[in-house]
Amino acid sequence: MGEAQNTLFEPEFNRSIKVQAFSQRITSHAGAVLLREADHQLGLVESLAGQIQDPRNPDKIRYTTTELLRERIYAMAMGSENQDDLDRLAHDPAMRMATWDRPGEADLMNNLGSSSGWPVSRHNPG
């Protein structure tokens, strides 16, 4: 019951995410979750990604075109002008949850696509 009282926002794109008011700082980029929710409602990035032909080998894809576009567009919307900023944002839990189409917290410890660290493949977990 205490959790429900602290919840400020629960996005439709991933109901396991709860935006709550706490004194501890978990992320400085919580706005990414709001961007994703607006994007989810409007379908903008997904529509844009649908217009891009992906020449990559499907067996070697770690991140979908939609996820890569979200990462870059959301970073720019939050004021990160340089591609280098994405290496820093790759470690932010709010940015990861907002960018990926992966429900729950299973991939929360993995980094985004622009990071120098490689996450577990989405097609070959483990």
Secondary structure as UniProt FT lines:
FT   HELIX           2..6
FT   STRAND          7..9
FT   TURN            12..13
FT   TURN            15..16
FT   STRAND          19..20
FT   HELIX           31..42
FT   HELIX           44..50
FT   HELIX           58..60
FT   HELIX           65..77
FT   TURN            78..79
FT   TURN            83..84
FT   HELIX           85..89
FT   TURN            90..91
FT   HELIX           93..99
FT   TURN            104..109
FT   TURN            113..114
//
